[in-house]
């Protein structure tokens, strides 16, 4: 009998950081797209990207995640809408339409995540038989630390996240950060986030909302795990 295999994915400019947990074996790779990352059989995959979207960009799971992360609510991006990227290639025109619809405008940060969001959306909708869940790494770190963490962009914040992951079994993390820095384009915090997401894929201890999640117009569940 094969050990169960769990995958955590965090996006970066050139593709994905993919961390696999397969029994006692843990590994990292940097695939160009999600279809490569999830080509081999797996038990459950988790992705740090919105899965499931509403027409106006509001989701209960985002609000609940922001509440959990208070006072750092801004660590949860909100407002992903399929029509933004299906109908527009220019963020200013998309935001003009959002205003016309009396919806929140898309931040530049959200806009630039669009290609990744739509890549995951298409894959999830085409592979409904697979267990692929949305995970927010900051909720995983909160679960491990049991208190709000300083920003991951600070030396203290990065060191604390690294220490939490080593305690959770990621002994190879410094080697992986070294590999990432040697020309992959991935940053240290991308590796840390992918490890946290993999941890949640392996052991989904909680979600917002709890229980049966609401589903979007395409039947995709809108629920963030940690």
TAZIJO-V473207 format. One record per helix or strand. SS is the DSSP state (A for helix, B for strand). FROM is the first residue (numbers start at 1). LEN is the number of residues. If there is no record, write none. Layout:
ss->SS from->FROM len->LEN
ss->SS from->FROM len->LEN
//
This chain:
ss->B from->5 len->8
ss->B from->15 len->8
ss->B from->25 len->5
ss->A from->34 len->4
ss->B from->44 len->4
ss->A from->60 len->9
ss->A from->73 len->3
ss->A from->82 len->6
ss->A from->91 len->10
ss->A from->108 len->5
ss->A from->114 len->13
ss->B from->132 len->4
ss->A from->137 len->9
ss->A from->155 len->13
ss->A from->173 len->9
ss->A from->188 len->15
ss->B from->207 len->2
ss->B from->215 len->1
ss->B from->221 len->1
ss->B from->224 len->2
//
